[in-house]
């Protein structure tokens, strides 16, 4: 890997923008979906809440079967 001599905020911003553009172009070239077109996922708090609810239901089923 080639070492980069990017120094300073402005140079870093330009490099970041250029690399981001190349990544996006590569995604397009391979025919993949760009990030802004991906479906959204549930928030982690919502997932945790659903897991806790399911655990309560399972515990209740176990108690009722004993």
C-alpha positions in Angstrom: 0.0 0.0 0.0 1.3 3.4 -0.9 1.9 5.8 2.0 0.0 9.1 1.6 1.4 12.4 2.7 -2.0 14.1 3.4 -1.5 17.0 5.8 -4.0 19.4 7.1 -7.7 19.6 7.3 -8.3 20.9 3.8 -6.1 18.2 2.2 -7.8 15.5 4.4 -11.3 16.7 3.3 -10.3 16.6 -0.4 -8.8 13.2 0.0 -11.9 12.0 1.9 -14.2 13.3 -0.8 -12.1 11.8 -3.6 -12.0 8.3 -2.0 -15.7 8.4 -1.2 -16.4 9.2 -4.9 -14.2 6.3 -6.0 -16.0 3.9 -3.5 -19.4 5.0 -4.8 -18.3 4.5 -8.4 -17.0 1.0 -7.6 -20.3 0.2 -6.0 -22.1 1.3 -9.2 -19.6 -0.5 -11.5 -20.2 -3.8 -9.8 -24.0 -3.3 -10.0 -24.6 -3.2 -6.3 -27.1 -1.0 -4.4 -25.9 2.4 -3.2 -26.3 2.9 0.6 -29.1 5.5 0.3 -31.2 2.9 -1.6 -30.8 0.2 1.0 -33.8 -0.6 3.2 -33.7 0.8 6.7 -33.3 -1.5 9.7 -35.1 -1.4 13.0 -33.4 0.7 15.8 -31.4 -1.5 18.2 -33.6 -0.4 21.1 -36.7 -1.7 19.3 -34.9 -5.0 18.6 -33.9 -5.4 22.2 -37.4 -4.6 23.4 -38.8 -7.3 21.1 -36.3 -9.8 22.4 -37.2 -9.1 26.0 -40.9 -9.5 25.2 -40.3 -12.8 23.5 -38.2 -14.0 26.5 -41.1 -13.1 28.8 -43.5 -15.0 26.6 -41.2 -18.1 26.6 -40.8 -17.9 30.4 -44.5 -17.7 30.9 -45.1 -20.7 28.6 -42.5 -22.7 30.6 -44.2 -21.8 33.9 -47.6 -22.8 32.6 -46.4 -26.2 31.3 -44.8 -27.2 34.6 
